[in-house]
């Protein structure tokens, strides 16, 4: 008799725990859906008077004057390319100095495109300058910190998981599935999603919207190839891996809206 009662209790407990787990998963999915409804224009922050230094922390050879001018004129495509160009030059200059000093023994320099490695080492001061310029001239619509805020709406560890700085819970396949789901939701929110581009699911560069009508966080892309080694005229799908590393670097630097 007692054995039968214990079996019944075990079944009831298992059922209750299963329901609780299911409810928790549904709650997470629901919170992500609600987060996607956030209208960042409601923040009502005026960035027009934001003061920004135009000098690079790495060398007087570099300046963000051209980026400022392009953004001020609303030339969003040109400004995005200038952002990539500056990130390539400043990022590589930083890595080269660290290699020469012996601080980064296993680092390499990619002179043709912005890489995840140069993003990991990018100077916080320069990253803040670029972000503040985009915030200022788009009045808070574009910028790395805008993109980072959108990711934060997906969960506390979303950025770490997406940039592979932290492993997800469960099996490798579960962690991979979680990363893919977070990434897909992010690129949908910033307007990069293309369901027809199987495998990558991101739009081609030329299909982006270089105007203030674009979704929040649509720009910048950090997508840049040095002239002669790839070009913005080539309609290639965006690779968001570098952007995710930049956003993680933003977090390390403590830069946020």
Secondary structure, DSSP 4 states (H G I P E B T S, - for coil): -HHHHHHHHHHHHHHHHHHHHHHHHHHHHHHHHHHTT--GGGG----TT-----B-SS-TT-BSHHHHHHHHTT-HHHHHHHHHHHHHHHHHHHHHHHHHHTS-SS----SSB--HHHHHH--HHHHHHHHHHHHHHHTTSSSHHHHHHHHHTT-TTHHHHHTTSSPPSS-HHHHHHHHHHHHHHHHHHTT-B-TTSTTT-B-BGGGS--STTSPTT-------B-TTS--TTS--B--THHHHHHHHHHHHHT---
